[in-house]
Amino acid sequence: MPNPARKPSTAADAIALACAAGLLVLALWFRGPELLNSGKWLTIAVALPLAFAIAARLARGVSISGAFAGAVIAFISILASPDLRMFWALLILFAITLAATRVGRDQKQKLKVAEAESGRSASQVMANLGVMGLALAIPEFKTAYLMALSALAEVSADTISSEIGTANVAPTVLITTWKAVPPGTNGGISIRGTAAGLFGAAIIASTAAALRLIHGPGAFVIACAGIFGMLVDSLLGATLERRGYLSNDLVNLLSTIAAAGLAWTLS
């Protein structure tokens, strides 16, 4: 679903940073003792997220607050997967979504739906990656990887569909009524954007399979969950967000919850 450009909310960022700090404490509570027993692993677990955050900031993919939130999620992904496979999946997500935001930027600026020059804020980062962080922070989740990757697939599908759909002006309809609407409208979908979203979900599912983060039909579940979450995002955008009941961040959060929830149900 298209995400209109907006000025970051200080209050929303403060809440998001508090949530990120809470996830960090939760992850350290459950997984910290194992981390502290290995000096080499501790160095890697701290250095890689910092490097990731700095690179993301320099690429203007995130703001300063967004870089901190992203570093926390990256740190949790390393705690949950010491072989770094989950971190690589996160890195791939960042790369493809950053590339998608750069496509047709002039057109998006004309439509006033381009991402802010400063990059995604902490509230945007946590809205998209908070579910992944929570799933990975608690070891008791038997389907943690599946849920986390499904949430990533939803973010990939939603972001790519939105960015490609608005970069290339094409017939757009509201998902609830199928009436024509301008590109960039909340809840608006197009054939090109939807196809791009399917591809985005498939990329994360394929990555998960290639990295052997999941087994059996897991890749299919991840792809389906990501697509489902993308459609939920559009439905919420066309209804509750258009009426002002939900912010875009809450829509993104609920959509990743929907994707992770479906993965848990199908597991």
C-alpha positions in Angstrom: 0.0 0.0 0.0 1.4 3.4 -0.8 2.9 5.2 2.1 2.4 9.0 1.8 5.5 11.0 2.8 5.1 12.5 6.2 7.2 14.3 8.8 8.4 11.9 11.6 6.4 12.2 14.8 8.5 12.9 17.8 6.0 11.2 20.1 5.8 8.1 17.8 9.6 7.9 17.6 9.9 8.1 21.4 7.4 5.3 21.8 9.2 3.2 19.1 12.6 3.8 20.7 11.1 2.7 24.1 9.8 -0.5 22.4 13.2 -1.1 20.8 14.8 -0.8 24.2 12.3 -3.1 25.7 12.9 -5.7 23.0 16.7 -5.4 23.7 16.2 -6.0 27.4 13.9 -9.0 26.7 16.4 -10.5 24.3 19.3 -10.0 26.7 17.3 -11.5 29.5 16.7 -14.7 27.6 19.8 -14.9 25.4 22.3 -12.7 27.2 24.1 -15.3 29.3 25.1 -17.3 26.3 26.3 -14.2 24.5 28.5 -13.1 27.5 30.2 -16.5 27.6 31.8 -15.9 24.2 34.0 -12.8 23.8 34.4 -13.3 20.1 30.6 -13.7 19.5 30.0 -10.6 21.7 32.2 -8.5 19.5 30.5 -9.7 16.3 27.0 -9.3 17.8 27.8 -5.6 18.7 30.0 -4.7 15.7 27.8 -5.9 12.9 24.6 -4.1 14.0 26.6 -0.9 14.5 28.1 -1.2 11.0 24.6 -2.0 9.6 23.1 1.1 11.3 25.9 3.4 10.1 25.7 2.1 6.6 21.9 2.4 6.5 22.2 6.0 7.8 24.9 6.9 5.3 22.7 5.5 2.5 19.8 7.7 3.9 17.7 4.6 4.3 17.0 5.5 7.9 17.1 8.6 10.2 19.2 8.7 13.3 16.4 7.2 15.4 15.7 4.7 12.7 19.3 3.6 12.7 19.2 2.9 16.4 16.0 0.9 16.1 17.5 -1.0 13.2 20.6 -1.8 15.1 18.5 -3.3 17.9 16.7 -5.5 15.6 19.9 -6.6 13.9 21.4 -7.3 17.3 18.5 -9.5 18.2 18.7 -11.3 14.9 22.3 -12.2 15.7 21.4 -13.4 19.2 18.7 -15.6 17.8 20.9 -16.9 15.0 24.6 -16.9 16.0 25.6 -18.3 12.5 24.3 -14.9 11.2 21.8 -16.4 8.8 18.9 -14.4 10.1 21.1 -11.3 10.0 21.8 -11.9 6.3 18.1 -12.2 5.6 17.5 -8.9 7.3 20.3 -7.3 5.3 18.8 -8.6 2.1 15.4 -7.1 3.0 17.1 -3.7 3.7 18.9 -3.9 0.3 15.9 -4.7 -1.8 13.6 -2.2 0.0 16.2 0.6 -0.3 16.6 -0.1 -4.0 12.8 -0.1 -4.4 12.5 3.3 -2.7 15.0 4.7 -5.2 13.0 3.6 -8.3 11.1 6.4 -9.9 11.8 8.9 -7.1 11.0 11.9 -9.3 7.6 10.5 -10.1 6.9 9.7 -6.4 7.9 13.3 -5.4 5.4 14.6 -7.9 2.7 12.4 -6.3 4.0 13.4 -2.8 4.5 9.8 -1.7 8.3 9.6 -1.8 10.0 8.6 1.4 11.5 11.4 3.5 15.0 12.4 2.5 16.2 11.7 6.1 15.1 8.0 5.7 12.7 5.9 7.7 12.2 6.9 11.3 12.3 4.7 14.4 8.5 4.4 14.4 8.6 3.2 10.8 11.4 0.7 11.5 9.7 -0.7 14.6 6.3 -0.8 12.8 7.9 -3.0 10.1 10.4 -5.0 12.1 9.1 -5.0 15.7 7.2 -8.3 15.2 10.3 -9.9 13.9 12.3 -8.7 16.9 9.7 -10.0 19.3 9.5 -13.4 17.7 13.3 -13.8 17.8 13.8 -12.3 21.3 11.9 -15.1 23.1 13.5 -18.6 22.6 10.3 -20.4 23.7 8.7 -19.5 20.3 9.0 -22.9 18.5 8.0 -21.2 15.2 10.1 -18.0 15.8 12.0 -18.2 12.6 8.9 -18.9 10.5 7.0 -16.0 12.1 10.0 -13.6 11.8 10.6 -14.5 8.2 6.9 -14.2 7.4 6.9 -10.7 8.9 9.9 -9.9 6.8 8.2 -11.2 3.7 5.2 -8.9 4.4 7.5 -5.9 4.7 9.2 -6.8 1.5 6.0 -7.4 -0.4 4.3 -4.3 0.9 7.3 -2.0 0.4 8.1 -3.2 -3.1 4.5 -3.2 -4.2 4.0 0.4 -3.0 7.3 1.7 -4.4 6.9 0.1 -7.8 3.2 0.8 -8.0 3.7 4.5 -7.5 6.9 4.8 -9.5 5.2 3.5 -12.6 1.9 5.3 -13.2 -0.6 2.6 -13.9 -4.4 2.1 -13.5 -5.0 1.9 -9.7 -8.2 0.8 -8.0 -9.3 0.8 -4.3 -9.1 -2.7 -3.0 -12.5 -2.5 -1.3 -14.6 -1.0 -4.2 -12.4 -1.6 -7.3 -13.1 2.0 -8.2 -10.3 3.9 -10.0 -8.2 6.1 -7.6 -5.0 8.2 -8.1 -1.7 6.3 -7.6 -0.5 6.7 -4.0 -4.0 6.5 -2.5 -4.2 4.5 0.7 -5.6 1.1 -0.1 -5.0 1.5 -3.8 -3.6 -1.4 -5.8 -2.5 -2.0 -9.3 -1.5 -5.0 -11.3 2.1 -4.0 -11.6 2.4 -3.1 -7.9 0.7 -6.3 -6.8 3.0 -8.4 -9.1 6.0 -6.6 -7.6 4.7 -7.4 -4.1 4.4 -11.1 -5.0 8.0 -11.0 -6.2 9.0 -9.3 -3.0 7.5 -12.0 -0.8 9.1 -14.7 -3.0 12.6 -13.1 -2.5 12.4 -13.5 1.3 11.0 -17.0 1.0 13.7 -18.0 -1.4 16.3 -16.4 0.8 15.1 -18.3 3.8 15.2 -21.6 1.9 18.7 -20.8 0.4 20.0 -20.0 3.9 18.3 -23.1 5.3 16.5 -21.1 7.9 13.4 -23.2 7.3 12.7 -26.7 6.0 10.0 -28.5 4.1 7.1 -26.3 3.0 8.3 -23.4 5.1 9.2 -21.3 2.1 5.7 -21.6 0.7 4.2 -20.7 4.1 6.4 -17.6 4.3 5.5 -16.4 0.8 1.8 -16.9 1.4 2.0 -15.2 4.8 3.8 -12.2 3.2 1.3 -11.9 0.5 -1.6 -12.2 3.0 -0.1 -9.5 5.1 0.3 -7.2 2.1 -3.4 -7.6 1.3 -4.3 -6.9 4.9 -2.2 -3.7 4.7 -4.2 -2.6 1.7 -7.6 -3.4 3.3 -6.7 -1.5 6.4 -5.4 1.4 4.3 -8.6 1.5 2.3 -10.8 1.5 5.4 -9.4 2.5 8.8 -6.4 4.5 7.6 -8.4 6.5 5.1 -10.9 7.4 7.8 -8.1 8.5 10.1 -8.6 5.7 12.7 -5.2 4.2 12.1 -1.8 5.7 11.3 0.4 4.3 8.6 2.7 2.9 11.2 -0.1 1.0 13.0 -1.3 -0.3 9.6 2.2 -1.7 8.9 2.4 -3.2 12.4 -0.9 -4.9 12.2 0.0 -6.2 8.7 3.2 -7.9 10.0 1.2 -9.3 12.9 -1.3 -10.8 10.4 1.6 -12.3 8.4 3.3 -13.8 11.4 -0.1 -15.0 12.8 -0.9 -16.8 9.6 2.5 -18.5 9.6 1.9 -19.6 13.2 -1.5 -21.0 12.2 -0.1 -22.9 9.2 2.9 -24.3 11.1 
